[in-house]
């Protein structure tokens, strides 16, 4: 991957703020021809700088009335235990994101459920029933706000 120039960074900043922008609108905002803009976006994708485009949902509108962050500590830390836990949890329909972390806890799960009974059942069925889990803690999310500003390094 060649070094990103100012145009690439401007493209990334605009897409980070609104990934649904059309190529025509994007090319105007970054002041390059539409064909050049599309070529650059495709290069950023093929090189792995842009991993994917995503959709942000209001989970309440589709039945996810509660969102929570659940931290999980494992008693076993083999590569296989970590990968198995991650792969099995990310496959659960309640799980939005799985973060494998360093520190006191090994994982942070972003989950959404329809109600407190669903939350309790999910935690018992999918987390605390696992032999390798030694501690969990769940915190409810009242509100989430995502930055639309591309970090600068």
Helices and strands as residue ranges (DSSP letters): H 6-17, H 23-30, H 34-46, G 59-62, E 66-74, H 79-90, E 95-100, E 107-113, H 116-122, I 123-128, E 133-141
